[in-house]
Amino acid sequence: MVTIATTGHMDLTGDTAVLVRRALDGLLAAYRGELVGLSCIAEGADALFAEAVLAAGGRLVAVIPSRDYRTAVVGAAHAETFDRLVEAASEVLVLPYERAGRAAYEAANAELLGKAERLVAVWDGSPPTGKGGGTADVVEDAHKLGIPVEVVWPHGAARGR
């Protein structure tokens, strides 16, 4: 078994979501039946990774940053997908934060990296924003910890919004 965590952009365009999902399916096919995938199941890259883990016959572990995450952060457009993936997860870890925010997100990222043997980053290569907890920050932390990082950003991918 290999344990792979994910990080990635939430604001993928619709066309990019298709490209990323295809790339994730190809990447995770090598681990068919031998995979534990860790994801916060946020909109965009996290959810696409979670779906690809399940499609590859892997075991999904959902890491939820705070107790209010579902009601405070998950928007109406993502709610059905979020709920379906949480239900499909073999394990759901809800971190002991009452409210979503920087501290909860950083703790969730630390939880992901603390359990991961590898990290898949759906990342356009943009630098950290300075806010902490973003995709570039997680990639940087993984490198510091010696965790191998596989960047997924297919040709033609773009961010929206």
DSSP file with accessible surface (Angstrom, degrees, kcal/mol):
  #  RESIDUE AA STRUCTURE BP1 BP2  ACC     N-H-->O    O-->H-N    N-H-->O    O-->H-N    TCO  KAPPA ALPHA  PHI   PSI    X-CA   Y-CA   Z-CA
    1    1 A M              0   0  126      0, 0.0     2,-0.4     0, 0.0    34,-0.2   0.000 360.0 360.0 360.0 142.0    0.0    0.0    0.0
    2    2 A V  E     -a   35   0A  19     32,-2.2    34,-2.6    29,-0.2     2,-0.6  -0.971 360.0-143.8-122.8 138.8    1.1    3.5   -0.7
    3    3 A T  E     -a   36   0A  28     -2,-0.4   114,-3.1    32,-0.2   115,-1.3  -0.924  21.3-178.1-106.2 119.3   -0.4    6.6    1.0
    4    4 A I  E     -ab  37 118A   2     32,-2.8    34,-2.6    -2,-0.6     2,-0.2  -0.972   7.2-164.1-121.8 126.9   -0.7    9.6   -1.2
    5    5 A A  E     -ab  38 119A   0    113,-2.4   115,-2.7    -2,-0.5     2,-0.3  -0.619  11.4-145.0 -99.7 166.5   -2.0   13.0   -0.1
    6    6 A T  E     + b   0 120A   1     32,-1.2     2,-0.3    -2,-0.2    34,-0.2  -0.941  19.5 174.4-132.9 155.8   -3.1   15.8   -2.4
    7    7 A T  E     + b   0 121A   9    113,-1.9   115,-2.5    -2,-0.3     2,-0.3  -0.948  23.4 133.1-145.1 157.0   -3.1   19.6   -2.6
    8    8 A G  E     - b   0 122A   9     -2,-0.3    38,-0.2   113,-0.2   115,-0.2  -0.953  50.5 -56.5 170.9 172.3   -4.2   21.8   -5.4
    9    9 A H        -     0   0   11    113,-1.8    36,-2.4    -2,-0.3     3,-0.3  -0.393  26.2-159.2 -72.6 142.7   -6.1   24.7   -6.7
   10   10 A M  S    S+     0   0   90     34,-0.2     2,-0.9     1,-0.2    -1,-0.1   0.732  81.7  70.3 -87.2 -27.3   -9.8   25.1   -6.1
   11   11 A D        +     0   0   36    149,-0.1   149,-4.1    33,-0.1     2,-0.2  -0.297  64.1 151.2 -96.7  51.7  -10.4   27.4   -9.0
   12   12 A L  B     -F  159   0B  20     -2,-0.9   147,-0.2   147,-0.3    32,-0.1  -0.574  46.1-118.3 -79.7 142.8  -10.0   25.1  -12.0
   13   13 A T     >  -     0   0   44    145,-1.8     4,-2.4    -2,-0.2     5,-0.2  -0.321  30.1-106.5 -70.4 164.5  -11.9   25.9  -15.2
   14   14 A G  H  > S+     0   0   58      1,-0.2     4,-1.5     2,-0.2     5,-0.1   0.913 122.2  48.0 -59.8 -43.7  -14.4   23.3  -16.4
   15   15 A D  H  > S+     0   0  131      1,-0.2     4,-2.0     2,-0.2    -1,-0.2   0.890 110.8  52.2 -64.2 -38.2  -12.1   22.2  -19.2
   16   16 A T  H  > S+     0   0    1      1,-0.2     4,-3.3     2,-0.2     5,-0.3   0.894 102.7  58.5 -65.9 -38.9   -9.1   22.0  -16.8
   17   17 A A  H  X S+     0   0   28     -4,-2.4     4,-2.6     1,-0.2    -1,-0.2   0.909 106.8  48.5 -57.1 -40.4  -11.1   19.8  -14.4
   18   18 A V  H  X S+     0   0   80     -4,-1.5     4,-2.2     2,-0.2    -1,-0.2   0.939 113.5  46.5 -64.8 -45.9  -11.5   17.3  -17.3
   19   19 A L  H  X S+     0   0   49     -4,-2.0     4,-2.2     2,-0.2    -2,-0.2   0.917 114.4  47.5 -62.4 -43.7   -7.8   17.4  -18.1
   20   20 A V  H  X S+     0   0    0     -4,-3.3     4,-3.0     2,-0.2     5,-0.2   0.926 110.4  51.2 -66.3 -43.9   -6.8   17.1  -14.5
   21   21 A R  H  X S+     0   0   63     -4,-2.6     4,-2.8    -5,-0.3     5,-0.2   0.929 110.4  49.5 -61.1 -42.2   -9.1   14.2  -13.8
   22   22 A R  H  X S+     0   0  155     -4,-2.2     4,-2.1    -5,-0.2    -1,-0.2   0.931 112.7  47.6 -61.5 -43.9   -7.7   12.3  -16.8
   23   23 A A  H  X S+     0   0   36     -4,-2.2     4,-2.5     1,-0.2    -2,-0.2   0.908 112.3  49.1 -65.3 -40.9   -4.2   12.9  -15.6
   24   24 A L  H  X S+     0   0    0     -4,-3.0     4,-2.9     2,-0.2     5,-0.3   0.913 108.7  53.0 -65.5 -42.0   -5.0   11.8  -12.1
   25   25 A D  H  X S+     0   0   60     -4,-2.8     4,-1.4    -5,-0.2    -1,-0.2   0.927 112.0  46.2 -57.9 -44.4   -6.7    8.6  -13.4
   26   26 A G  H  X S+     0   0   54     -4,-2.1     4,-0.5    -5,-0.2    -2,-0.2   0.920 114.3  47.2 -64.8 -43.3   -3.5    7.8  -15.4
   27   27 A L  H >< S+     0   0   42     -4,-2.5     3,-0.8     1,-0.2    -2,-0.2   0.929 115.7  43.3 -64.5 -45.9   -1.2    8.6  -12.5
   28   28 A L  H >< S+     0   0    0     -4,-2.9     3,-2.0     1,-0.2    -1,-0.2   0.678  92.7  81.7 -80.2 -14.3   -3.1    6.6   -9.9
   29   29 A A  H >< S+     0   0   47     -4,-1.4     3,-1.6     1,-0.3    -1,-0.2   0.835  83.2  64.8 -58.8 -29.8   -3.8    3.6  -12.2
   30   30 A A  T << S+     0   0   88     -3,-0.8    -1,-0.3    -4,-0.5    -2,-0.2   0.714 104.2  46.0 -65.5 -19.1   -0.3    2.4  -11.3
   31   31 A Y  T X  S+     0   0   58     -3,-2.0     3,-3.4    -4,-0.2    -1,-0.3   0.193  79.5 162.6-107.7  13.4   -1.4    1.9   -7.7
   32   32 A R  T <  S-     0   0  152     -3,-1.6    25,-0.2     1,-0.3    -3,-0.1  -0.057  76.4  -4.7 -43.9 121.4   -4.7    0.2   -8.4
   33   33 A G  T 3  S+     0   0   40     23,-1.7    -1,-0.3     1,-0.1    24,-0.1   0.386 124.0  78.8  76.0  -3.8   -5.9   -1.6   -5.3
   34   34 A E  S <  S+     0   0  107     -3,-3.4   -32,-2.2    22,-0.2     2,-0.4  -0.158  73.9 105.5-124.6  38.0   -2.8   -0.6   -3.4
   35   35 A L  E     -a    2   0A   1    -34,-0.2    24,-2.7    22,-0.2     2,-0.5  -0.961  43.2-173.1-132.7 134.3   -3.6    3.0   -2.6
   36   36 A V  E     -ac   3  59A  10    -34,-2.6   -32,-2.8    -2,-0.4     2,-0.5  -0.999  22.2-161.1-116.7 122.8   -4.7    5.1    0.3
   37   37 A G  E     -ac   4  60A   0     22,-2.9    24,-3.2    -2,-0.5     2,-0.5  -0.918   4.3-157.5-110.3 130.8   -5.6    8.7   -0.8
   38   38 A L  E     +ac   5  61A   3    -34,-2.6   -32,-1.2    -2,-0.5     2,-0.3  -0.922  24.5 156.8-107.8 127.6   -5.7   11.6    1.7
   39   39 A S  E     - c   0  62A   0     22,-2.2    24,-2.3    -2,-0.5   -32,-0.1  -0.998  47.0-144.7-151.3 145.1   -7.8   14.6    0.7
   40   40 A C        -     0   0    8     -2,-0.3    22,-0.1   -34,-0.2     7,-0.1   0.489  45.1-133.7 -83.6  -4.6   -9.6   17.5    2.4
   41   41 A I        +     0   0    0      5,-0.2     3,-0.1     1,-0.2    44,-0.1   0.729  45.1 162.5  59.1  27.3  -12.2   17.1   -0.4
   42   42 A A      > -     0   0    7      1,-0.1     5,-1.5    32,-0.0    -1,-0.2  -0.275  51.3 -77.4 -64.6 163.7  -12.3   20.9   -1.2
   43   43 A E  T > 5S+     0   0   56      3,-0.2     3,-0.5     4,-0.1     2,-0.4  -0.235 102.7  11.4 -58.9 148.1  -13.8   22.0   -4.5
   44   44 A G  T 3>5S+     0   0   14      1,-0.2     4,-2.3     2,-0.1     3,-0.3  -0.674 129.4  13.3  89.6-129.4  -11.5   21.5   -7.5
   45   45 A A  H 3>5S+     0   0    0    -36,-2.4     4,-2.6    -2,-0.4    -1,-0.2   0.851 124.9  54.3 -57.4 -43.1   -8.3   19.5   -7.2
   46   46 A D  H <>5S+     0   0   17     -3,-0.5     4,-2.3   -38,-0.2    -1,-0.2   0.923 112.4  43.2 -60.2 -45.5   -9.0   17.8   -3.9
   47   47 A A  H  ><S+     0   0    6     -5,-1.5     4,-2.6    -3,-0.3    -1,-0.2   0.905 112.9  52.3 -68.3 -40.3  -12.4   16.5   -5.0
   48   48 A L  H  X S+     0   0   22     -4,-2.3     4,-2.2     1,-0.2    -2,-0.2   0.912 110.9  48.1 -61.8 -41.5  -11.0   15.4   -8.4
   49   49 A F  H  X S+     0   0    0     -4,-2.6     4,-2.6    -5,-0.2    -2,-0.2   0.935 110.3  51.5 -62.7 -46.4   -8.2   13.5   -6.6
   50   50 A A  H  X S+     0   0    0     -4,-2.3     4,-2.1     1,-0.2    -2,-0.2   0.920 110.7  48.3 -58.5 -43.0  -10.6   11.8   -4.2
   51   51 A E  H  X S+     0   0   39     -4,-2.6     4,-2.4     1,-0.2    -1,-0.2   0.906 111.3  50.3 -64.8 -39.2  -12.8   10.7   -7.1
   52   52 A A  H  X S+     0   0    1     -4,-2.2     4,-1.7     2,-0.2    -2,-0.2   0.873 107.7  53.9 -67.5 -36.6   -9.7    9.3   -8.9
   53   53 A V  H  <>S+     0   0    0     -4,-2.6     5,-2.7     2,-0.2     3,-0.2   0.950 111.6  44.8 -60.3 -48.5   -8.6    7.4   -5.8
   54   54 A L  H ><5S+     0   0   56     -4,-2.1     3,-1.8     1,-0.2    -2,-0.2   0.907 110.6  53.8 -64.4 -40.0  -12.0    5.7   -5.5
   55   55 A A  H 3<5S+     0   0   50     -4,-2.4    -1,-0.2     1,-0.3    -2,-0.2   0.821 105.8  54.5 -64.0 -29.1  -12.0    5.0   -9.3
   56   56 A A  T 3<5S-     0   0    4     -4,-1.7   -23,-1.7    -3,-0.2    -1,-0.3   0.349 122.6-107.1 -85.6   6.2   -8.6    3.3   -8.9
   57   57 A G  T < 5S+     0   0   52     -3,-1.8    -3,-0.2     1,-0.2   -22,-0.2   0.670  73.6 144.4  78.3  16.5  -10.1    1.0   -6.2
   58   58 A G      < -     0   0   12     -5,-2.7     2,-0.5    -6,-0.2   -22,-0.2  -0.277  55.5-106.3 -84.4 172.6   -8.2    2.9   -3.4
   59   59 A R  E     -c   36   0A 102    -24,-2.7   -22,-2.9    -3,-0.1     2,-0.5  -0.876  32.4-144.9-100.9 125.6   -9.2    3.7    0.1
   60   60 A L  E     -c   37   0A   1     -2,-0.5    30,-2.1    28,-0.3    31,-1.2  -0.806  11.7-168.2 -96.2 130.3  -10.1    7.4    0.6
   61   61 A V  E     -cd  38  91A   3    -24,-3.2   -22,-2.2    -2,-0.5     2,-0.5  -0.982  12.6-152.1-114.8 118.3   -9.3    9.2    3.9
   62   62 A A  E     -cd  39  92A   0     29,-2.6    31,-3.4    -2,-0.5     2,-0.6  -0.803   4.6-161.9 -92.3 128.3  -11.1   12.6    4.2
   63   63 A V  E     - d   0  93A   0    -24,-2.3    31,-0.2    -2,-0.5    29,-0.0  -0.945   7.4-164.5-111.3 109.3   -9.3   15.2    6.4
   64   64 A I  E     - d   0  94A  13     29,-3.3    31,-3.0    -2,-0.6   -23,-0.1  -0.850  11.7-147.8-100.0 120.5  -11.8   17.8    7.3
   65   65 A P  S    S+     0   0    3      0, 0.0     2,-0.3     0, 0.0    32,-0.2   0.759  71.2   2.7 -63.1 -28.9  -10.1   21.0    8.7
   66   66 A S    >   -     0   0    1     30,-0.1     3,-1.1    32,-0.1     4,-0.3  -0.980  69.2-108.0-154.5 165.7  -12.8   22.1   11.2
   67   67 A R  T 3  S+     0   0  139     30,-3.3     3,-0.3    -2,-0.3     4,-0.2   0.803 120.0  44.0 -67.3 -30.2  -16.1   21.2   12.7
   68   68 A D  T 3> S+     0   0   30     30,-0.8     4,-3.3    29,-0.3     5,-0.4   0.337  81.1 108.5 -95.9   8.1  -17.9   23.9   10.7
   69   69 A Y  H <>>S+     0   0   11     -3,-1.1     4,-2.4     1,-0.2     5,-1.6   0.897  76.7  50.2 -54.4 -47.1  -16.2   23.3    7.4
   70   70 A R  H  45S+     0   0   90     -4,-0.3     4,-0.3    -3,-0.3    -1,-0.2   0.930 121.0  33.2 -59.5 -47.0  -19.2   21.8    5.7
   71   71 A T  H  45S+     0   0  120     -4,-0.2    -2,-0.2     1,-0.1    -1,-0.2   0.851 126.0  39.7 -81.9 -32.0  -21.5   24.7    6.6
   72   72 A A  H  <5S+     0   0   61     -4,-3.3    -3,-0.2     1,-0.0    -2,-0.2   0.778 130.3  17.1 -89.9 -27.7  -19.0   27.5    6.5
   73   73 A V  T  <5S+     0   0   51     -4,-2.4     2,-0.5    -5,-0.4    -3,-0.2   0.780  95.8  89.1-117.3 -40.6  -16.9   26.7    3.5
   74   74 A V      < -     0   0   15     -5,-1.6    -1,-0.1    -4,-0.3     2,-0.0  -0.524  68.8-144.8 -72.3 115.2  -18.5   24.2    1.2
   75   75 A G    >>  -     0   0   37     -2,-0.5     4,-1.5     1,-0.1     3,-1.1  -0.287  24.3-103.5 -76.8 166.3  -20.6   26.1   -1.3
   76   76 A A  H 3> S+     0   0  101      1,-0.3     4,-0.6     2,-0.2     3,-0.2   0.856 119.5  57.3 -58.0 -37.0  -23.9   25.0   -2.7
   77   77 A A  H 34 S+     0   0   93      1,-0.2    -1,-0.3     2,-0.1     4,-0.2   0.780 116.7  34.2 -67.9 -25.0  -22.3   24.0   -6.1
   78   78 A H  H <> S+     0   0   11     -3,-1.1     4,-2.9     2,-0.1    -1,-0.2   0.551  92.5  93.3-104.8 -10.3  -19.9   21.6   -4.3
   79   79 A A  H  X S+     0   0   14     -4,-1.5     4,-2.9     1,-0.2     5,-0.2   0.879  85.0  48.6 -57.0 -45.3  -22.1   20.4   -1.5
   80   80 A E  H  X S+     0   0  159     -4,-0.6     4,-2.4     2,-0.2    -1,-0.2   0.934 115.0  45.1 -63.8 -43.8  -23.4   17.3   -3.3
   81   81 A T  H  > S+     0   0   38     -4,-0.2     4,-2.5     2,-0.2     5,-0.2   0.933 113.6  50.4 -64.2 -45.7  -19.9   16.2   -4.4
   82   82 A F  H  X S+     0   0    7     -4,-2.9     4,-2.6     1,-0.2     5,-0.2   0.949 112.5  46.1 -57.2 -50.7  -18.5   16.9   -0.9
   83   83 A D  H  X S+     0   0   69     -4,-2.9     4,-2.3    -5,-0.2    -1,-0.2   0.903 112.4  50.7 -61.6 -42.0  -21.2   14.9    0.8
   84   84 A R  H  X S+     0   0  116     -4,-2.4     4,-1.9    -5,-0.2    -1,-0.2   0.916 112.6  46.0 -63.2 -41.9  -20.9   12.0   -1.6
   85   85 A L  H  X S+     0   0    0     -4,-2.5     4,-1.3     2,-0.2    -2,-0.2   0.892 111.0  51.5 -71.7 -38.0  -17.1   11.8   -1.2
   86   86 A V  H  < S+     0   0   39     -4,-2.6     3,-0.5    -5,-0.2    -1,-0.2   0.933 111.4  49.2 -61.7 -42.2  -17.3   12.0    2.6
   87   87 A E  H  < S+     0   0  163     -4,-2.3    -2,-0.2     1,-0.2    -1,-0.2   0.873 111.8  48.7 -63.7 -36.5  -19.9    9.2    2.6
   88   88 A A  H  < S+     0   0   49     -4,-1.9   -28,-0.3    -5,-0.2    -1,-0.2   0.684  88.7 106.4 -78.9 -16.9  -17.5    7.1    0.3
   89   89 A A     <  -     0   0   16     -4,-1.3   -28,-0.2    -3,-0.5     3,-0.1  -0.348  64.1-147.9 -66.0 141.0  -14.5    7.7    2.5
   90   90 A S  S    S+     0   0   68    -30,-2.1     2,-0.3     1,-0.2   -29,-0.2   0.695  88.1  21.3 -80.5 -17.1  -13.4    4.7    4.6
   91   91 A E  E     -d   61   0A  77    -31,-1.2   -29,-2.6     2,-0.0     2,-0.5  -0.986  65.2-162.9-149.9 138.5  -12.2    7.1    7.3
   92   92 A V  E     -d   62   0A  61     -2,-0.3     2,-0.6   -31,-0.2   -29,-0.2  -0.982   6.1-166.6-125.9 116.9  -13.1   10.7    8.1
   93   93 A L  E     -d   63   0A  39    -31,-3.4   -29,-3.3    -2,-0.5     2,-0.6  -0.922   2.4-167.7-104.2 112.9  -10.8   12.7   10.3
   94   94 A V  E     -d   64   0A  79     -2,-0.6   -27,-0.1   -31,-0.2   -31,-0.1  -0.909  21.4-132.8-100.8 118.7  -12.4   16.0   11.6
   95   95 A L        -     0   0   15    -31,-3.0     2,-1.8    -2,-0.6   -28,-0.2  -0.324  24.0-105.6 -71.8 154.7   -9.7   18.2   13.1
   96   96 A P  S    S+     0   0   97      0, 0.0     2,-0.5     0, 0.0    -1,-0.1  -0.140  80.0 117.4 -80.8  46.7  -10.4   19.7   16.5
   97   97 A Y        -     0   0   87     -2,-1.8   -30,-3.3   -32,-0.2   -29,-0.3  -0.946  52.5-156.1-111.5 131.8  -11.0   23.3   15.2
   98   98 A E  S    S+     0   0  123     -2,-0.5   -30,-0.8   -32,-0.2     2,-0.4   0.901  79.5  37.6 -69.2 -41.8  -14.5   24.8   15.7
   99   99 A R  S    S-     0   0  193    -32,-0.1     5,-0.2   -31,-0.1    -1,-0.1  -0.914  82.5-117.7-120.8 141.9  -14.1   27.3   12.8
  100  100 A A        +     0   0   26     -2,-0.4     2,-0.3   -34,-0.1     3,-0.1  -0.393  59.9 109.8 -67.5 145.9  -12.5   27.0    9.4
  101  101 A G  S  > S-     0   0   25      1,-0.1     4,-2.7    -2,-0.1     5,-0.3  -0.953  80.1 -52.6 165.6-176.0   -9.6   29.4    8.9
  102  102 A R  H  > S+     0   0  142     -2,-0.3     4,-2.8     1,-0.2     5,-0.2   0.881 128.5  49.8 -52.9 -47.0   -5.9   29.6    8.4
  103  103 A A  H  > S+     0   0   59      1,-0.2     4,-2.2     2,-0.2    -1,-0.2   0.923 113.5  46.5 -61.5 -42.6   -5.0   27.6   11.6
  104  104 A A  H  > S+     0   0    1     -5,-0.2     4,-2.4    -3,-0.2    -1,-0.2   0.911 113.5  48.4 -66.9 -40.8   -7.4   24.8   10.6
  105  105 A Y  H  X S+     0   0   78     -4,-2.7     4,-2.5     2,-0.2    -2,-0.2   0.912 112.0  48.4 -67.2 -41.8   -6.1   24.7    7.0
  106  106 A E  H  X S+     0   0   79     -4,-2.8     4,-2.2    -5,-0.3    -1,-0.2   0.901 112.2  49.7 -65.1 -38.2   -2.5   24.6    8.1
  107  107 A A  H  X S+     0   0   25     -4,-2.2     4,-2.3    -5,-0.2    -2,-0.2   0.894 110.0  51.1 -66.0 -39.1   -3.3   21.9   10.6
  108  108 A A  H  X S+     0   0    1     -4,-2.4     4,-2.6     2,-0.2    -2,-0.2   0.929 110.3  48.9 -64.0 -42.6   -5.1   19.9    7.9
  109  109 A N  H  X S+     0   0   20     -4,-2.5     4,-2.6     1,-0.2     5,-0.2   0.907 110.6  50.7 -63.5 -40.0   -2.1   20.2    5.6
  110  110 A A  H  X S+     0   0   63     -4,-2.2     4,-2.3     2,-0.2    -1,-0.2   0.895 109.7  51.1 -64.0 -38.3    0.2   19.1    8.4
  111  111 A E  H  X S+     0   0   58     -4,-2.3     4,-1.1     2,-0.2    -2,-0.2   0.929 110.4  49.1 -63.6 -45.0   -2.1   16.1    8.9
  112  112 A L  H >X S+     0   0    1     -4,-2.6     4,-1.1     1,-0.2     3,-0.8   0.952 115.4  42.6 -58.8 -50.5   -1.9   15.2    5.2
  113  113 A L  H 3< S+     0   0    9     -4,-2.6    -1,-0.2     1,-0.2    -2,-0.2   0.825 107.8  60.8 -69.8 -29.0    1.8   15.4    5.1
  114  114 A G  H 3< S+     0   0   68     -4,-2.3    -1,-0.2    -5,-0.2    -2,-0.2   0.755 115.1  33.8 -68.0 -23.4    2.3   13.6    8.4
  115  115 A K  H << S+     0   0   99     -4,-1.1     2,-0.2    -3,-0.8    -1,-0.2   0.538 100.5 100.7-105.3 -11.8    0.6   10.5    6.9
  116  116 A A     <  -     0   0   14     -4,-1.1  -112,-0.2    -5,-0.1     3,-0.1  -0.537  43.0-174.3 -88.7 144.4    1.7   10.7    3.3
  117  117 A E  S    S+     0   0  101   -114,-3.1     2,-0.3     1,-0.3  -113,-0.2   0.610  85.7  14.6 -95.2 -23.4    4.5    8.9    1.5
  118  118 A R  E     -b    4   0A  76   -115,-1.3  -113,-2.4    29,-0.2     2,-0.4  -0.963  69.5-141.8-145.5 159.0    3.9   11.0   -1.6
  119  119 A L  E     -be   5 149A   0     29,-2.4    31,-2.9    -2,-0.3     2,-0.6  -0.994   3.6-157.7-127.0 132.4    2.1   14.2   -2.5
  120  120 A V  E     -be   6 150A   4   -115,-2.7  -113,-1.9    -2,-0.4     2,-0.6  -0.958  15.3-166.1-106.1 120.8    0.2   14.9   -5.7
  121  121 A A  E     -be   7 151A   0     29,-2.7    31,-3.0    -2,-0.6     2,-1.3  -0.940  17.5-158.2-113.3 115.9    0.0   18.6   -6.3
  122  122 A V  E     +be   8 152A   0   -115,-2.5  -113,-1.8    -2,-0.6     2,-0.4  -0.796  47.7 149.0 -88.0  94.1   -2.5   20.0   -8.9
  123  123 A W        -     0   0   45     -2,-1.3    -2,-0.1    29,-0.8  -115,-0.0  -0.995  56.3-150.9-144.5 134.1   -0.5   23.1   -9.2
  124  124 A D        -     0   0   59     -2,-0.4    29,-0.1     1,-0.0    -1,-0.1   0.384  56.8-107.5 -85.0   2.9    0.3   25.7  -11.8
  125  125 A G        +     0   0   46      1,-0.3    -1,-0.0     2,-0.0    28,-0.0   0.465  65.8 153.8  86.8   2.8    3.7   26.5  -10.2
  126  126 A S        -     0   0   38      1,-0.1    -1,-0.3     3,-0.0     3,-0.1  -0.312  46.3-108.0 -66.5 147.8    2.7   29.9   -8.9
  127  127 A P        -     0   0  100      0, 0.0     9,-0.2     0, 0.0    10,-0.1  -0.209  45.8 -74.3 -71.9 167.4    4.6   31.0   -5.8
  128  128 A P        -     0   0   54      0, 0.0     7,-0.0     0, 0.0     5,-0.0  -0.235  33.5-141.1 -58.4 148.3    3.2   31.2   -2.2
  129  129 A T        -     0   0  101     -3,-0.1    -3,-0.0     1,-0.0     0, 0.0   0.570  37.0-115.4 -86.7 -13.0    0.8   34.0   -1.6
  130  130 A G  S    S+     0   0   63      4,-0.0     3,-0.0     0, 0.0    -1,-0.0   0.361  95.7 100.0  91.6  -5.2    2.1   34.7    1.9
  131  131 A K  S    S-     0   0  152      1,-0.1   -29,-0.0   -29,-0.0     0, 0.0   0.655  82.5-130.8 -85.6 -18.0   -1.3   33.7    3.4
  132  132 A G  S    S+     0   0   20      1,-0.1     3,-0.1   -27,-0.0   -26,-0.1   0.274  79.1  58.6  80.0 147.0   -0.1   30.2    4.4
  133  133 A G  S    S+     0   0   22      1,-0.2    -1,-0.1   -27,-0.1     2,-0.0   0.426  75.1 128.9  83.4  -1.3   -1.9   27.0    3.7
  134  134 A G  S  > S-     0   0   29      1,-0.1     4,-2.2  -127,-0.1    -1,-0.2  -0.249  75.9 -94.2 -82.8 175.4   -2.0   27.3   -0.1
  135  135 A T  H  > S+     0   0   15      1,-0.2     4,-2.4     2,-0.2     5,-0.2   0.911 124.5  49.7 -55.9 -48.7   -0.9   24.8   -2.7
  136  136 A A  H  > S+     0   0    9      1,-0.2     4,-2.5     2,-0.2    -1,-0.2   0.884 109.9  52.8 -61.6 -36.3    2.6   26.3   -3.1
  137  137 A D  H  > S+     0   0   22      2,-0.2     4,-2.6     1,-0.2    -1,-0.2   0.909 109.2  48.3 -64.5 -42.1    3.1   26.2    0.7
  138  138 A V  H  X S+     0   0    1     -4,-2.2     4,-2.6     2,-0.2    -2,-0.2   0.918 111.4  49.9 -66.8 -41.6    2.1   22.6    0.9
  139  139 A V  H  X S+     0   0    3     -4,-2.4     4,-2.4     2,-0.2    -2,-0.2   0.940 111.7  49.0 -60.9 -45.5    4.5   21.7   -1.9
  140  140 A E  H  X S+     0   0   89     -4,-2.5     4,-2.2     1,-0.2    -2,-0.2   0.921 111.7  48.9 -60.3 -43.9    7.3   23.6   -0.1
  141  141 A D  H  X S+     0   0   65     -4,-2.6     4,-1.8     1,-0.2    -1,-0.2   0.896 109.3  52.7 -63.4 -40.9    6.6   21.8    3.2
  142  142 A A  H  X>S+     0   0    0     -4,-2.6     5,-2.7     1,-0.2     4,-0.5   0.927 108.6  50.0 -60.8 -44.2    6.6   18.4    1.4
  143  143 A H  H ><5S+     0   0  119     -4,-2.4     3,-1.2     1,-0.2    -2,-0.2   0.923 109.1  51.8 -59.9 -43.7   10.0   19.2   -0.1
  144  144 A K  H 3<5S+     0   0  148     -4,-2.2    -1,-0.2     1,-0.3    -2,-0.2   0.834 111.4  47.7 -61.3 -34.2   11.3   20.2    3.4
  145  145 A L  H 3<5S-     0   0  112     -4,-1.8    -1,-0.3    -5,-0.2    -2,-0.2   0.466 116.1-115.0 -85.4  -4.4   10.1   16.9    4.8
  146  146 A G  T <<5 +     0   0   64     -3,-1.2    -3,-0.2    -4,-0.5    -2,-0.1   0.708  63.4 150.7  77.5  21.0   11.6   14.9    2.0
  147  147 A I      < -     0   0   17     -5,-2.7    -1,-0.3    -6,-0.2   -29,-0.2  -0.752  50.7-116.6 -87.4 124.7    8.2   13.8    0.6
  148  148 A P        -     0   0   57      0, 0.0   -29,-2.4     0, 0.0     2,-0.5  -0.353  30.0-152.0 -61.3 138.5    8.3   13.1   -3.1
  149  149 A V  E     -e  119   0A  31    -31,-0.2     2,-0.6   -29,-0.1   -29,-0.2  -0.957  11.2-164.2-118.7 129.0    6.0   15.5   -5.0
  150  150 A E  E     -e  120   0A  81    -31,-2.9   -29,-2.7    -2,-0.5     2,-0.5  -0.962  15.9-150.5-109.2 115.3    4.3   14.7   -8.3
  151  151 A V  E     -e  121   0A  69     -2,-0.6     2,-0.6   -31,-0.2   -29,-0.2  -0.775   7.6-164.0 -89.5 130.7    3.0   17.9  -10.0
  152  152 A V  E     +e  122   0A  11    -31,-3.0   -29,-0.8    -2,-0.5  -132,-0.1  -0.969  32.3 137.1-114.9 111.6   -0.1   17.5  -12.2
  153  153 A W        -     0   0   71     -2,-0.6     3,-0.1   -31,-0.2     4,-0.1  -0.587  40.1-150.6-152.5  84.1   -0.7   20.5  -14.5
  154  154 A P    >   -     0   0   28      0, 0.0     3,-2.4     0, 0.0  -134,-0.1  -0.158  32.7 -86.0 -60.8 152.1   -1.7   19.2  -17.9
  155  155 A H  T 3  S+     0   0  190      1,-0.3     3,-0.1  -136,-0.1  -136,-0.0  -0.333 119.4  24.9 -54.4 130.5   -0.9   21.2  -21.1
  156  156 A G  T 3  S+     0   0   57      1,-0.3    -1,-0.3    -3,-0.1  -137,-0.1   0.374  88.4 143.9  92.2  -3.3   -3.8   23.7  -21.6
  157  157 A A    <   +     0   0   17     -3,-2.4     2,-0.3    -4,-0.1    -1,-0.3  -0.362  22.7 174.8 -70.3 148.6   -4.8   23.8  -17.9
  158  158 A A        -     0   0   43   -145,-0.1  -145,-1.8    -3,-0.1     2,-0.3  -0.988  28.5-122.8-151.5 155.2   -6.0   27.1  -16.5
  159  159 A R  B     -F   12   0B  95     -2,-0.3  -147,-0.3  -147,-0.2     2,-0.1  -0.767  29.5-160.6 -98.7 148.9   -7.4   28.6  -13.4
  160  160 A G              0   0   24   -149,-4.1  -149,-0.1    -2,-0.3  -147,-0.1  -0.367 360.0 360.0-112.0-165.0  -10.8   30.4  -13.4
  161  161 A R              0   0  211     -2,-0.1    -1,-0.1  -149,-0.0  -150,-0.0   0.938 360.0 360.0  57.8 360.0  -12.7   32.9  -11.3
